[in-house]
C-alpha cells in the first residue's frame, strides 16, 4: 500500500513507518516536527514537513502521494498538560483530526488506522479492560481521543470511511534503530534509564501503599514493535472496529525499576513520594478481540525484553536524537 503516516517522526509513528517499509509498503511521513525528530525519519520514506492545522497542506499531501491509507499518530498526549491546557488538546486532537478526515474525503482516501488510548475509559470497573467497558475519561486528553473516535464512527457511516482505532496504555522499548525521546520525558522506563545513565539524580515512585503486591501501581507495557505490528495488521481489517491492546498482564513500578537495575547493572537512586491524585492501582487492557479477529500476537511479553531493547537504544543515543 501507499501509506501516509501522520506524525511519523514521533516515537510510535516512526517505528510503524520503519516496519511498513520493511514490509515493502510505500511510506510518506507527514509531520511538523514539534514533537518528532528528523533523525527518527527513515531515509527510505518520503517526508513532507507540514501542519495538520492547515487543511490545504494535508489535502495536498494526500493528493500528491495518492495514498491508499492513513495512519494517524499526530496528537498531544500528556495527561497532566491536558489538565492545564485543555484548549491545546481539543484543537490538536479533534480540530486537526477533522482536517485530516475532511482531506481524506476530498481526495477519496478511504482507510485510516487511528492511534487512540485506553485513557478514554477512565478508572476501570473491572480488569482487564475490554471493548465493552464504559468510556468515561477523567482528563481532556482521554476526552479528546474519545471525541475523535465518535467522529470516526459518523464518518464511517456517512462517507463509508473504513477505520480501525487502537487503544493502548504504555508503549515502551525500541526497535534496533528507533527509540523513545520525549522532551520532557514523563514515561517511567526511559526516566529510569536516564537515571542509570546519570542524566537524572533519582527516580520517583508516587505511592507505595496501593493494594498491589508491592504497594506500587501496576501498568500494562507493550513493546513498540508489537504495537507497530498491530497497526500494520489493522491496515487490512475488513470492517471498521475498535480494539484494545494489552499484553494480558501488568508490571508494577518497583518491578520496572528492579528490571532496569538488573539489565543496566547501574546504581539507581529511588525517592518515594505520596500518591498522585487520580492514579488507579491497576490499569491493564485486554487484547482478546484483536487476537481473535486480526491474529495479533505480541512477541515481547516480558518487561525484561522491553527494557533490554530500550537500554540498548539509550546506550547508542544517550542524549536522544539531538535535533
N, C-alpha and C positions, 0 to 999 in steps of 0.2 A: 504493500500500500504506500501511497504518498501521505505522510502524516505530518501535520503541523503541531509541534509541541509548544504550547503557550506556557511560558515560564520554564523553558527548557535549560536555562543556565543556573537554576536553583538546585538544591540538594536532590530531591526526588526526581524532578524533571530531567536533570542531566543524566542520571543513571538509566532512566527509562529511554532516553534518546540513545544512549550507548547500546543498550540491549536491542532496541529496534534496529539499529544499524548492523549489529552483529547478525541479525536475522534477515538482512538484505532488504529491509524497508527503506524507502527514500524519505529522509527526515529533514525538515526545516524547523529551526528553533526561532520562536518569536519572543523577545524578552527586552525589557527596558533596563536591565542590569542594576535595578535599585536594590535588589536582594541577591541576585545571582552574580556569577563571576565569569569573566571572559575565559579564564583558564579551565573552567568547567565545561566549556563548549567542545564537543567532539569535532575534530577537524574534518571528519567525513560528512558532517551535516552542513547545510546552508544556514546562514544566520541573518535574521532581519532584526535590527535594533528598532523597536517600535513601542508605542504606548497603547495599551489596551483601552485607555480612556479616550482614545481617538478612534471613533468608529471607522473612519475612512482608511486609517492605516491598517487595521486588522482586516478590513474587507479587501484592500489591495493585496495584502499578503496571501489571503485565501485564493484570490483570483489568479495571482501570478504563479503560485505553486500548484494550482489545480489539485488541491488536497482532496483525498478520499475520506479523511477522518481527522479529528482534532483530539489531542489530549490537553486537558486544561488544568494546569498547576498554579497559575498566577493568582496569588492571594496573599492577603495579610493574615498572619497565623499565630499571633501571640495573645493568649487569653488575657493576661494582665493588662497589656496595652489596649486591648479592645474595651476594657472597663474604664480606661482613662480617655480614650478617643474613639467612641463608637462610630462617629461620622466616617472616619478613615475606613473602617471595616465595612460599613454598609455601601460606601462608594466603590471601594476596590473589589469587594467580593460579590456585590449584587449589581450595581450600575455598570461596572466594567464588564461583568459577565454577560449582562444583557447586550452590550455592544458586540460581544463575540457571537452570541446566538443570532442576533439580527443580521450580522455579517454572514453567518453560515446560511441562513435562509436566503439572503440575497444572492449568494454565489452557489447555491444548491449543494452545499456540503451537508450530508445527512447523518453523520455519525460522530458522536462525541463520547469520550471517556472522561469523567469528572473526578478529580481528587477531592473527596469530601472528608468528613471526620466523624468519629464516634462522639464528639462533643455535642452533636445535635441531640443526644439522648439525655444529657444531664445525669444526676445521681440515679443509679440503676435500682429498680425494684428487685431484680434477680440477676444472677450471673451464671454463665457468660451472657453478654448482651447479644441477642439475636435481632433479626429484622422486624420482629413483631413488637419489640419494646416501644413504649410510648416516648415520643420525641418531645422533650421539654427542656431545651437548653437554658443554662443559667448564666450565660455571658453573650455579649454581642457577636463574638467570633462564631460560636455554635449557632446562634440565631441567623447570622448571615449565610452560613452554609446550608442550613435548613430551608431558608427562603429560596435559595438558588435551586435546591432540589425540587421544591414545589413548582418553580418556574419551568424547570426541565420537563416535569410531568405535563404541564399545559402545552409547551411547545411540541412535545411528542404527539399530543392529541390533535393539536390544531395544524401543525406543519409536517407531521409524520417524521419528526426527527427521532433518530434512534440514539438512545443514551444508555450508558452504564455509570452508576455512581458508586464509588468505592469508599467505604467508611473505615477508618482505622485510627489507632491512637498513636503509638510511638514508633516511628520509622527510625532505624538505627543501623550501624555498621557501614561498610564501604565495599565498593567493587575494587578491583585491582587498581583502577585508575582514578576513581572519583570518590570523594568523601564529604563529610559534614563540616561546613564552615559558615556558621551564622554569626552575625555581629549586631547586637550582643549574642553570646551563646547562652541559651537558657535550658538546653536539654541536658539530662543527667549524665549520660555516658561520655559525651565529649567534654563536659565540665570536669568529670573525674579524671579523664585522661590528660586534660590540661594541667591539673594539679600534679599528676605523675610526671609531667614534663617540666615542672617548676614554673609554669606560667600563671598559676593561681596559688595563693598561700594555703588554701584548705578547701575542703568540700563540706557543704552544709546539708545536714539532714533536718528536714522540717517535720517534726513529730516523731516520737519514739514510743508512744503509748497507744497506738492503734490496736484494734482487736485483730491482729495478724500474728503469725508465729513468732516473728522477731520484733514486733511493735512498730515496724515502718510500713509505709504504703506499698501496695503491690500493683504493678502496672504490666501491660501487655506490650512486649517489644517484638517487632517484626524486622527481619533483615531486609535492608533496602533492595537487594537483588530479588528476593522473594516478592516484595511489593511491586517491583517493576514487572516481574513476570505476570502478576495478576492483572496489571494494566494492559499488557500485551494480549493476554487471553481475552480480555474484555472487548478488544477490537473486533473479535469475531463472534461476539454474542448475537444470538438470533432474535432477541427481544430486548426491549428496554427494561432495565431492572436496577434495583438497589442491592448491594452486597456489603455485609460487614466482613472485616478481615481481622483475624487474630490467630494466634498460634495454639490456642486451646489451653494455655496455662498462664502463669504470670510470674514475675520476678520482683522481689522486694528491693527497696533502696539499699539495704545492707547487703543483700546478695549481689547486686550490681557492683557495689564498692569492693566487696570481697573478691569477685571475679576479676576486677581491674587490678587489685593488689597481686593476685596470683599471676595474671598474664603479663603485667608490666615488670614485676619484680621490684617496683619502686615503693618508696615510703609515701603515704598519702595521709595528710592530716585531716581529721574529721572534727567538725564543730556541730554539736547538737543544738537545735533551736526549737521553739514551740511550733505547734501545728500552724499551717496557713489556713485561713478561712476558706471553706468550700472544697477542701481536698478529701474526696471519698477514700475509705480504707483500701478498696479494691476496684480496679477497672479492668475487665477482661472481656474481649469480644469473641463471639462465636463465628467460625468460618464454615460451618457445615453446609450452608446453602451454596456458596461459591465452589466448594469442593464437589458437591453433587452435580451442580449444573454446568460448571465450566471446567471442572477437573483440576482445580488449583491444588498443588501440593507443595507446601513450603519445604525447602531443603535444609534450612538452617534453624533447627528447633531450639538449640541450646543458647543461652545467653553468652556462654564462653565463646562460641563460634562467632557470634555477633561482635563481641568486644575484641576478639582477636583480629578480625578484619579491620575494625576501626583503629586499633592500636597500630597496625602495620601502616595504615594510611597516614595517621598523625605523625609517625616517625619519619615518613617521607616528606610530609608537609607540616613541620612543627609550627609554622606561622600561618598556616592556611594557604589559600591561593595567592595572597599578596597582590591583588589587583583592585 
